[in-house]
Amino acid sequence: MKMIYLILFTASATLLVLGSIITFALPIEESFADRLVKAPEQWDIVFAGGDTTTIFTARDPAAAKALLLTFLAKNHMPTYRTLGHVAYGLMMVCVFSLVGLIRESQFKKKQQRAEQSPPPYSSPAAGSETGEA
């Protein structure tokens, strides 16, 4: 059991450290949307056709851009949200494994003390070791 705790602790601690040092790459779609949200002054919306009467939400490019930015800011993909949950899960595994390792070592120490201590005193009425009464 101690080996399982040790493996879990080592793996989760390693992933936590690597996760804090290395930034995770975003999927291509999310990285594109992230760049749009971070630098809205560098891009603009251009309607392909001159007739914008069929567009119900925004008839001018500025309103369409504002709507798109609002949508992207509200509904970005769940990558940012799930990375925190992965870190919390790894922390829980790390703590659980550490507590397990500590309990295993304490149990082993108690077991060694019990083996090294002399047997408890027995009364003469219970009989001696030679079997005489």
DSSP file with accessible surface (Angstrom, degrees, kcal/mol):
  #  RESIDUE AA STRUCTURE BP1 BP2  ACC     N-H-->O    O-->H-N    N-H-->O    O-->H-N    TCO  KAPPA ALPHA  PHI   PSI    X-CA   Y-CA   Z-CA
    1    1 A M     >        0   0  128      0, 0.0     4,-2.2     0, 0.0     5,-0.2   0.000 360.0 360.0 360.0 -34.4    0.0    0.0    0.0
    2    2 A K  H  >  +     0   0  105      1,-0.2     4,-2.4     2,-0.2     5,-0.2   0.885 360.0  53.4 -63.1 -36.2    2.9    2.3    0.8
    3    3 A M  H  > S+     0   0  121      2,-0.2     4,-2.6     1,-0.2    -1,-0.2   0.894 107.2  51.1 -67.0 -38.0    4.2    1.9   -2.8
    4    4 A I  H  > S+     0   0   96      2,-0.2     4,-2.7     1,-0.2     5,-0.2   0.935 111.4  47.6 -64.5 -45.2    0.8    2.9   -4.2
    5    5 A Y  H  X S+     0   0   32     -4,-2.2     4,-2.6     1,-0.2    -2,-0.2   0.906 112.6  50.0 -60.8 -41.0    0.7    6.1   -2.0
    6    6 A L  H  X S+     0   0   77     -4,-2.4     4,-2.6     2,-0.2    -2,-0.2   0.915 111.4  47.3 -66.1 -42.3    4.2    6.9   -3.1
    7    7 A I  H  X S+     0   0  105     -4,-2.6     4,-2.7     2,-0.2     5,-0.2   0.934 114.0  47.6 -64.7 -45.5    3.5    6.5   -6.8
    8    8 A L  H  X S+     0   0   67     -4,-2.7     4,-2.5     2,-0.2     5,-0.3   0.917 113.6  47.8 -62.1 -43.0    0.3    8.6   -6.5
    9    9 A F  H  X S+     0   0   57     -4,-2.6     4,-2.5    -5,-0.2     5,-0.3   0.941 113.9  46.3 -63.9 -46.2    2.1   11.3   -4.5
   10   10 A T  H  X S+     0   0   73     -4,-2.6     4,-2.3    -5,-0.2    -2,-0.2   0.931 115.0  46.3 -63.9 -45.0    5.1   11.5   -6.9
   11   11 A A  H  X S+     0   0   51     -4,-2.7     4,-2.4    -5,-0.2    -2,-0.2   0.936 115.9  44.0 -65.4 -45.4    2.9   11.5  -10.0
   12   12 A S  H  X S+     0   0    3     -4,-2.5     4,-2.3    -5,-0.2    -2,-0.2   0.911 114.5  49.0 -70.1 -38.5    0.5   14.2   -8.7
   13   13 A A  H  X S+     0   0   28     -4,-2.5     4,-2.4    -5,-0.3     5,-0.2   0.916 111.9  49.9 -65.9 -39.4    3.3   16.4   -7.3
   14   14 A T  H  X S+     0   0   70     -4,-2.3     4,-2.8    -5,-0.3     5,-0.2   0.931 111.8  47.4 -64.2 -44.3    5.2   16.2  -10.6
   15   15 A L  H  X S+     0   0   97     -4,-2.4     4,-2.4     1,-0.2    -1,-0.2   0.874 111.3  51.7 -66.2 -36.0    2.1   17.1  -12.7
   16   16 A L  H  X S+     0   0   46     -4,-2.3     4,-1.5     2,-0.2    -1,-0.2   0.928 112.5  45.2 -64.5 -44.4    1.3   20.0  -10.3
   17   17 A V  H  X S+     0   0   82     -4,-2.4     4,-1.5     2,-0.2     3,-0.3   0.938 115.6  46.3 -65.8 -45.1    4.9   21.4  -10.6
   18   18 A L  H  X S+     0   0   78     -4,-2.8     4,-3.2     1,-0.2    -1,-0.2   0.888 110.0  55.1 -64.9 -36.7    4.9   20.9  -14.4
   19   19 A G  H  < S+     0   0   29     -4,-2.4    -1,-0.2    -5,-0.2    -2,-0.2   0.807 109.6  46.5 -66.5 -28.7    1.5   22.5  -14.7
   20   20 A S  H  < S+     0   0   99     -4,-1.5    -1,-0.2    -3,-0.3    -2,-0.2   0.757 119.7  39.4 -84.3 -22.9    2.6   25.6  -12.9
   21   21 A I  H  < S+     0   0  119     -4,-1.5     2,-0.4    -5,-0.1    -2,-0.2   0.886 113.3  53.7 -89.2 -45.3    5.8   25.9  -15.0
   22   22 A I  S  < S-     0   0   96     -4,-3.2     2,-0.4    -5,-0.2    -1,-0.1  -0.759  77.1-138.1 -97.0 132.6    4.5   24.9  -18.4
   23   23 A T        -     0   0  128     -2,-0.4     2,-0.2    -3,-0.1    -3,-0.1  -0.723  25.1-119.5 -86.9 138.8    1.6   26.7  -19.9
   24   24 A F        -     0   0  120     -2,-0.4     2,-0.3    -5,-0.2    -1,-0.0  -0.545  26.1-115.8 -79.1 139.6   -0.9   24.5  -21.7
   25   25 A A        -     0   0   99     -2,-0.2    -1,-0.1     1,-0.1     3,-0.1  -0.563  28.0-130.8 -75.7 136.6   -1.4   25.1  -25.4
   26   26 A L        -     0   0   46     -2,-0.3    -1,-0.1     1,-0.1     5,-0.0  -0.534  29.2 -95.9 -82.4 152.2   -4.9   26.2  -26.3
   27   27 A P     >  -     0   0   51      0, 0.0     4,-2.6     0, 0.0     5,-0.2  -0.308  40.3-108.3 -60.4 155.8   -6.9   24.5  -29.1
   28   28 A I  H  > S+     0   0  118      1,-0.2     4,-2.0     2,-0.2     5,-0.2   0.879 117.6  50.4 -60.0 -38.8   -6.6   26.4  -32.4
   29   29 A E  H  > S+     0   0  125      1,-0.2     4,-2.2     2,-0.2    -1,-0.2   0.923 112.9  45.7 -67.4 -41.7  -10.2   27.6  -32.3
   30   30 A E  H  > S+     0   0    5      2,-0.2     4,-2.6     1,-0.2    -2,-0.2   0.880 110.6  52.7 -71.3 -35.2   -9.9   28.9  -28.8
   31   31 A S  H  X S+     0   0   27     -4,-2.6     4,-2.1     2,-0.2    -1,-0.2   0.896 109.6  50.0 -67.3 -35.5   -6.5   30.6  -29.5
   32   32 A F  H  X S+     0   0  116     -4,-2.0     4,-1.9    -5,-0.2    -2,-0.2   0.942 113.0  45.5 -65.4 -45.5   -8.0   32.4  -32.5
   33   33 A A  H  X S+     0   0   24     -4,-2.2     4,-2.1     1,-0.2    -2,-0.2   0.886 110.8  54.5 -65.7 -35.7  -11.0   33.6  -30.4
   34   34 A D  H  X S+     0   0   37     -4,-2.6     4,-2.4     1,-0.2    -1,-0.2   0.907 107.3  49.8 -65.4 -40.2   -8.7   34.6  -27.6
   35   35 A R  H  X S+     0   0  143     -4,-2.1     4,-1.7     1,-0.2    -1,-0.2   0.880 109.1  52.8 -66.0 -35.7   -6.6   36.7  -30.0
   36   36 A L  H  < S+     0   0   29     -4,-1.9    -2,-0.2     1,-0.2    -1,-0.2   0.919 112.4  44.4 -64.3 -41.7   -9.8   38.4  -31.2
   37   37 A V  H  < S+     0   0   52     -4,-2.1    -2,-0.2     1,-0.2    -1,-0.2   0.898 113.6  49.8 -71.4 -37.8  -10.9   39.3  -27.7
   38   38 A K  H  < S+     0   0  150     -4,-2.4    -1,-0.2     1,-0.3    -2,-0.2   0.804 122.3  29.0 -74.0 -29.4   -7.5   40.6  -26.6
   39   39 A A    ><  +     0   0   17     -4,-1.7     3,-1.3    -5,-0.2    -1,-0.3  -0.536  63.7 154.6-130.9  70.1   -6.9   42.9  -29.6
   40   40 A P  G >  S+     0   0   34      0, 0.0     3,-0.9     0, 0.0    -1,-0.1   0.761  71.9  64.5 -71.0 -18.8  -10.2   44.1  -30.9
   41   41 A E  G 3  S+     0   0  143      1,-0.2    -2,-0.0    -3,-0.1    -3,-0.0   0.663  94.3  61.9 -76.6 -12.2   -8.6   47.2  -32.4
   42   42 A Q  G <  S+     0   0  160     -3,-1.3     2,-0.3    -6,-0.1    -1,-0.2   0.474 105.5  43.2 -92.7  -3.9   -6.5   45.1  -34.8
   43   43 A W    <   -     0   0   48     -3,-0.9     2,-0.3    -4,-0.2     0, 0.0  -0.943  60.9-167.2-138.3 163.0   -9.5   43.6  -36.7
   44   44 A D        -     0   0  105     -2,-0.3     2,-0.5     2,-0.0    18,-0.1  -0.980  24.7-114.7-146.8 156.5  -12.8   44.7  -38.1
   45   45 A I        -     0   0   37     -2,-0.3     2,-0.5    16,-0.2    20,-0.1  -0.810  28.1-172.7 -95.4 132.6  -15.9   43.1  -39.5
   46   46 A V        -     0   0  123     -2,-0.5     2,-0.3    15,-0.0     3,-0.0  -0.994  20.3-133.9-126.2 123.9  -16.7   43.6  -43.2
   47   47 A F        -     0   0   54     -2,-0.5     5,-0.1     1,-0.1    -2,-0.0  -0.609   9.9-143.8 -76.3 135.1  -19.9   42.5  -44.7
   48   48 A A  S    S+     0   0  115     -2,-0.3     2,-0.2     3,-0.1    -1,-0.1   0.907  83.1  47.9 -68.8 -41.5  -19.4   40.6  -47.9
   49   49 A G  S    S-     0   0   46      2,-0.2    -2,-0.1     1,-0.1     0, 0.0  -0.647  78.8-132.1 -98.5 157.4  -22.6   41.9  -49.6
   50   50 A G  S    S+     0   0   84     -2,-0.2     2,-0.8     1,-0.1    -1,-0.1   0.738  88.2  83.7 -77.9 -20.5  -23.7   45.6  -49.6
   51   51 A D        +     0   0  102      1,-0.1     3,-0.3     2,-0.0    -2,-0.2  -0.736  45.7 166.3 -90.0 110.8  -27.2   44.7  -48.5
   52   52 A T    >   +     0   0   38     -2,-0.8     3,-0.9     1,-0.2    -1,-0.1   0.193  48.8 102.1-106.2  16.7  -27.4   44.3  -44.7
   53   53 A T  T 3  S+     0   0   79      1,-0.2    -1,-0.2     3,-0.0    -2,-0.0   0.742  76.8  58.0 -73.1 -20.6  -31.2   44.4  -44.5
   54   54 A T  T 3  S+     0   0   99     -3,-0.3     2,-0.7     5,-0.1    -1,-0.2   0.601  85.0  91.4 -84.3  -9.5  -31.3   40.6  -44.0
   55   55 A I    <   -     0   0   46     -3,-0.9    -3,-0.0     1,-0.2     0, 0.0  -0.764  55.2-176.1 -87.7 118.4  -29.1   40.8  -40.9
   56   56 A F  S    S+     0   0  176     -2,-0.7     3,-0.2     1,-0.1    -1,-0.2   0.814  72.0  47.4 -87.7 -31.7  -31.4   41.1  -37.9
   57   57 A T  S    S+     0   0  119      1,-0.3     2,-0.4     2,-0.0    -1,-0.1   0.926 124.1   6.6 -81.7 -44.9  -29.0   41.5  -35.0
   58   58 A A        -     0   0    4      1,-0.1    -1,-0.3    -6,-0.1    -2,-0.0  -0.956  49.6-176.6-144.3 125.9  -26.6   44.2  -36.3
   59   59 A R  S    S+     0   0  132     -2,-0.4    -1,-0.1    -3,-0.2    -4,-0.1   0.660  73.6  55.7 -96.9 -16.4  -26.8   46.2  -39.5
   60   60 A D  S  > S-     0   0   82      1,-0.1     4,-2.0    -8,-0.0     3,-0.2  -0.848  85.1-119.9-116.1 153.8  -23.5   48.1  -39.1
   61   61 A P  H  > S+     0   0   49      0, 0.0     4,-2.5     0, 0.0     5,-0.2   0.852 109.8  56.2 -60.9 -34.2  -20.0   46.6  -38.6
   62   62 A A  H  > S+     0   0   67      2,-0.2     4,-2.2     1,-0.2     5,-0.2   0.929 109.7  44.8 -66.6 -42.0  -19.4   48.3  -35.2
   63   63 A A  H  > S+     0   0   36      2,-0.2     4,-2.4     1,-0.2    -1,-0.2   0.902 113.5  50.6 -68.0 -39.1  -22.5   46.8  -33.7
   64   64 A A  H  X S+     0   0   17     -4,-2.0     4,-2.5     2,-0.2    -2,-0.2   0.911 110.7  49.6 -64.3 -40.4  -21.7   43.4  -35.2
   65   65 A K  H  X S+     0   0   36     -4,-2.5     4,-2.6     2,-0.2     5,-0.2   0.920 110.4  50.0 -64.9 -41.6  -18.2   43.6  -33.7
   66   66 A A  H  X S+     0   0   52     -4,-2.2     4,-2.3     1,-0.2    -2,-0.2   0.916 111.7  48.3 -63.9 -41.6  -19.5   44.6  -30.3
   67   67 A L  H  X S+     0   0   89     -4,-2.4     4,-2.5     2,-0.2    -1,-0.2   0.912 112.0  49.0 -64.1 -43.2  -21.9   41.6  -30.3
   68   68 A L  H  X S+     0   0   62     -4,-2.5     4,-2.8     2,-0.2     5,-0.2   0.924 111.4  49.1 -63.9 -43.2  -19.2   39.2  -31.4
   69   69 A L  H  X S+     0   0   39     -4,-2.6     4,-2.3     2,-0.2    -2,-0.2   0.906 111.5  49.8 -63.3 -40.4  -16.8   40.5  -28.7
   70   70 A T  H  X S+     0   0   75     -4,-2.3     4,-2.1    -5,-0.2     5,-0.2   0.929 112.5  47.5 -62.9 -44.5  -19.5   40.1  -26.1
   71   71 A F  H  X S+     0   0  118     -4,-2.5     4,-2.6     1,-0.2    -2,-0.2   0.934 113.4  47.0 -62.9 -45.7  -20.3   36.6  -27.2
   72   72 A L  H  < S+     0   0   30     -4,-2.8    -1,-0.2     1,-0.2    -2,-0.2   0.878 112.4  49.9 -66.4 -36.8  -16.7   35.5  -27.3
   73   73 A A  H  < S+     0   0   56     -4,-2.3     3,-0.5    -5,-0.2    -1,-0.2   0.888 117.4  40.4 -69.1 -36.8  -16.0   37.0  -23.8
   74   74 A K  H  < S+     0   0  155     -4,-2.1    -2,-0.2     1,-0.2    -1,-0.2   0.879 122.6  36.7 -77.0 -39.7  -19.0   35.3  -22.3
   75   75 A N  S  < S+     0   0   89     -4,-2.6    -1,-0.2    -5,-0.2    -2,-0.1  -0.251  72.1 154.0-116.1  45.5  -18.8   31.9  -24.0
   76   76 A H        -     0   0   77     -3,-0.5    -3,-0.1     1,-0.1   -46,-0.0  -0.405  57.0 -85.0 -73.6 157.1  -15.2   31.0  -24.3
   77   77 A M    >   -     0   0   81      1,-0.1     3,-0.8    -2,-0.1     4,-0.3  -0.100  41.5-106.5 -60.4 159.2  -14.4   27.4  -24.4
   78   78 A P  T 3> S+     0   0   71      0, 0.0     4,-2.5     0, 0.0     5,-0.2   0.391  92.0 102.2 -75.4   9.6  -14.1   25.5  -21.1
   79   79 A T  H 3> S+     0   0   29      1,-0.2     4,-1.7     2,-0.2    -2,-0.0   0.930  82.6  47.4 -59.4 -45.8  -10.3   25.1  -21.3
   80   80 A Y  H <> S+     0   0   88     -3,-0.8     4,-0.8     1,-0.2    -1,-0.2   0.887 114.8  47.0 -64.1 -36.5   -9.6   27.9  -18.8
   81   81 A R  H  > S+     0   0  141     -4,-0.3     4,-1.0     1,-0.2    -1,-0.2   0.874 111.3  49.5 -74.6 -35.3  -12.2   26.6  -16.4
   82   82 A T  H  X S+     0   0   66     -4,-2.5     4,-2.1     1,-0.2    -1,-0.2   0.786  98.3  66.2 -78.9 -25.3  -11.1   22.9  -16.5
   83   83 A L  H  X S+     0   0   60     -4,-1.7     4,-2.0    -5,-0.2    -1,-0.2   0.900 101.5  50.2 -63.9 -36.6   -7.4   23.6  -15.9
   84   84 A G  H  X S+     0   0   29     -4,-0.8     4,-2.4     1,-0.2    -1,-0.2   0.906 109.3  51.2 -65.7 -39.0   -8.2   24.8  -12.4
   85   85 A H  H  X S+     0   0  129     -4,-1.0     4,-2.4     2,-0.2    -2,-0.2   0.872 107.9  52.3 -67.8 -35.1  -10.3   21.7  -11.7
   86   86 A V  H  X S+     0   0   85     -4,-2.1     4,-2.6     2,-0.2    -1,-0.2   0.932 110.0  48.8 -64.9 -42.8   -7.4   19.5  -12.8
   87   87 A A  H  X S+     0   0   31     -4,-2.0     4,-2.3     2,-0.2    -2,-0.2   0.915 111.3  49.6 -64.3 -40.7   -5.1   21.3  -10.5
   88   88 A Y  H  X S+     0   0  146     -4,-2.4     4,-2.2     1,-0.2    -1,-0.2   0.913 111.3  49.5 -64.6 -40.6   -7.5   21.0   -7.6
   89   89 A G  H  X S+     0   0   35     -4,-2.4     4,-2.3     2,-0.2    -2,-0.2   0.915 110.7  49.5 -63.4 -42.4   -8.0   17.3   -8.3
   90   90 A L  H  X S+     0   0   36     -4,-2.6     4,-2.5     1,-0.2    -2,-0.2   0.887 109.4  52.5 -64.7 -36.9   -4.2   16.8   -8.4
   91   91 A M  H  X S+     0   0   85     -4,-2.3     4,-2.7     2,-0.2     5,-0.2   0.912 108.8  50.2 -64.3 -40.0   -3.8   18.6   -5.1
   92   92 A M  H  X S+     0   0  137     -4,-2.2     4,-2.7     2,-0.2    -2,-0.2   0.924 111.8  47.2 -64.5 -42.7   -6.5   16.4   -3.5
   93   93 A V  H  X S+     0   0   55     -4,-2.3     4,-2.6     2,-0.2     5,-0.2   0.915 112.3  51.2 -63.7 -40.3   -4.6   13.2   -4.7
   94   94 A C  H  X S+     0   0   21     -4,-2.5     4,-2.3     2,-0.2    -2,-0.2   0.937 113.2  43.6 -62.9 -46.9   -1.3   14.7   -3.5
   95   95 A V  H  X S+     0   0   89     -4,-2.7     4,-2.7     2,-0.2     5,-0.2   0.926 113.6  51.3 -66.2 -43.9   -2.7   15.4    0.0
   96   96 A F  H  X S+     0   0  123     -4,-2.7     4,-2.3    -5,-0.2    -2,-0.2   0.926 112.4  46.5 -58.6 -43.8   -4.5   12.0    0.2
   97   97 A S  H  X S+     0   0    0     -4,-2.6     4,-2.6     2,-0.2    -1,-0.2   0.894 111.4  51.3 -67.4 -39.8   -1.3   10.2   -0.8
   98   98 A L  H  X S+     0   0   77     -4,-2.3     4,-2.4     2,-0.2    -2,-0.2   0.928 111.0  47.6 -64.3 -43.1    0.8   12.2    1.7
   99   99 A V  H  X S+     0   0   75     -4,-2.7     4,-2.6     1,-0.2    -2,-0.2   0.918 111.9  51.2 -63.6 -40.5   -1.7   11.4    4.5
  100  100 A G  H  X S+     0   0    4     -4,-2.3     4,-2.4    -5,-0.2    -2,-0.2   0.908 109.4  50.0 -62.8 -41.6   -1.6    7.7    3.5
  101  101 A L  H  X S+     0   0   26     -4,-2.6     4,-2.3     2,-0.2    -1,-0.2   0.917 111.4  48.6 -63.0 -42.4    2.2    7.7    3.5
  102  102 A I  H  X S+     0   0   82     -4,-2.4     4,-2.4     2,-0.2    -2,-0.2   0.932 112.6  47.8 -64.4 -44.2    2.3    9.3    7.0
  103  103 A R  H  X S+     0   0  174     -4,-2.6     4,-2.4     1,-0.2    -2,-0.2   0.896 110.9  51.5 -64.5 -39.6   -0.3    6.8    8.3
  104  104 A E  H  X S+     0   0   59     -4,-2.4     4,-2.3    -5,-0.2    -1,-0.2   0.919 110.8  47.6 -63.5 -42.7    1.6    3.8    6.8
  105  105 A S  H  X S+     0   0   40     -4,-2.3     4,-2.2     2,-0.2    -2,-0.2   0.905 112.6  49.0 -67.7 -38.2    4.9    4.9    8.4
  106  106 A Q  H  X S+     0   0  106     -4,-2.4     4,-2.3     2,-0.2    -2,-0.2   0.910 111.3  50.1 -66.0 -39.7    3.2    5.4   11.8
  107  107 A F  H  X S+     0   0  122     -4,-2.4     4,-2.3     1,-0.2    -2,-0.2   0.919 110.1  50.1 -63.7 -41.4    1.6    2.0   11.6
  108  108 A K  H  X S+     0   0  111     -4,-2.3     4,-2.3     1,-0.2    -1,-0.2   0.905 110.2  50.5 -64.6 -40.4    4.9    0.4   10.7
  109  109 A K  H  X S+     0   0  115     -4,-2.2     4,-2.4     2,-0.2    -2,-0.2   0.922 111.0  48.4 -64.1 -43.1    6.6    2.1   13.7
  110  110 A K  H  X S+     0   0  138     -4,-2.3     4,-2.1     1,-0.2    -2,-0.2   0.903 111.1  51.1 -63.4 -39.4    3.9    0.9   16.1
  111  111 A Q  H  X S+     0   0   89     -4,-2.3     4,-1.8     2,-0.2    -2,-0.2   0.912 110.3  48.5 -65.9 -40.7    4.2   -2.6   14.7
  112  112 A Q  H  X S+     0   0   95     -4,-2.3     4,-1.9     2,-0.2    -2,-0.2   0.902 111.0  50.8 -66.6 -40.0    8.0   -2.6   15.2
  113  113 A R  H  X S+     0   0  155     -4,-2.4     4,-1.7     1,-0.2    -1,-0.2   0.895 109.3  51.3 -63.3 -39.3    7.6   -1.3   18.8
  114  114 A A  H  < S+     0   0   67     -4,-2.1    -1,-0.2     1,-0.2    -2,-0.2   0.880 110.9  48.2 -66.9 -35.4    5.1   -4.0   19.5
  115  115 A E  H  < S+     0   0  146     -4,-1.8    -1,-0.2     1,-0.2    -2,-0.2   0.849 114.6  45.6 -73.0 -32.6    7.5   -6.7   18.2
  116  116 A Q  H  < S+     0   0  159     -4,-1.9    -2,-0.2    -5,-0.2    -1,-0.2   0.735  93.6  91.6 -84.3 -22.5   10.5   -5.4   20.2
  117  117 A S  S  < S-     0   0   66     -4,-1.7    -4,-0.0    -5,-0.2     0, 0.0  -0.427  84.9-106.6 -75.3 148.7    8.7   -4.9   23.5
  118  118 A P        -     0   0  109      0, 0.0    -1,-0.1     0, 0.0     3,-0.1  -0.315  44.4 -90.3 -69.4 157.0    8.7   -7.8   26.0
  119  119 A P        -     0   0  110      0, 0.0     3,-0.1     0, 0.0     0, 0.0  -0.307  54.7 -90.7 -64.1 152.4    5.5   -9.8   26.5
  120  120 A P        -     0   0  120      0, 0.0     2,-0.1     0, 0.0    -3,-0.0  -0.255  50.7 -89.9 -63.8 153.7    3.3   -8.5   29.2
  121  121 A Y        -     0   0  201     -3,-0.1     2,-0.4     1,-0.0     0, 0.0  -0.407  42.6-154.5 -66.6 132.2    3.7   -9.8   32.7
  122  122 A S        -     0   0   76     -2,-0.1    -1,-0.0    -3,-0.1     5,-0.0  -0.866  18.8-111.1-110.1 148.0    1.6  -12.9   33.4
  123  123 A S    >   -     0   0   60     -2,-0.4     3,-1.2     1,-0.1     4,-0.4  -0.360  21.9-120.1 -74.5 153.0    0.4  -13.9   36.8
  124  124 A P  G >  S+     0   0  104      0, 0.0     3,-1.2     0, 0.0    -1,-0.1   0.803 111.0  65.1 -63.8 -25.3    1.8  -17.0   38.5
  125  125 A A  G 3  S+     0   0   99      1,-0.3     3,-0.1     8,-0.1    -2,-0.0   0.782  92.7  61.8 -68.6 -23.7   -1.7  -18.5   38.7
  126  126 A A  G <  S-     0   0   77     -3,-1.2    -1,-0.3     1,-0.2     2,-0.1   0.647 118.7-102.2 -77.3 -12.0   -1.8  -18.6   34.9
  127  127 A G    <   -     0   0   28     -3,-1.2    -1,-0.2    -4,-0.4     6,-0.2  -0.179  32.1 -92.8 108.2 154.8    1.1  -21.0   34.8
  128  128 A S    >   -     0   0   65      4,-1.3     3,-1.0    -3,-0.1    -5,-0.0  -0.448  39.4 -99.0 -96.5 179.3    4.8  -20.6   34.0
  129  129 A E  T 3  S+     0   0  199      1,-0.3    -1,-0.1    -2,-0.1    -2,-0.0   0.761 120.1  58.6 -72.5 -22.9    6.5  -21.1   30.8
  130  130 A T  T 3  S-     0   0  106      2,-0.1    -1,-0.3     1,-0.0     3,-0.1   0.611 114.2-113.6 -83.1  -8.7    7.7  -24.6   31.7
  131  131 A G  S <  S+     0   0   68     -3,-1.0     2,-0.3     1,-0.3    -2,-0.1   0.523  71.3 134.3  94.1   0.6    4.1  -25.8   32.2
  132  132 A E              0   0  141      1,-0.1    -4,-1.3     0, 0.0    -1,-0.3  -0.643 360.0 360.0 -84.4 151.5    4.3  -26.3   35.9
  133  133 A A              0   0  146     -2,-0.3    -8,-0.1    -6,-0.2    -7,-0.1  -0.542 360.0 360.0 -99.0 360.0    1.6  -25.1   38.2
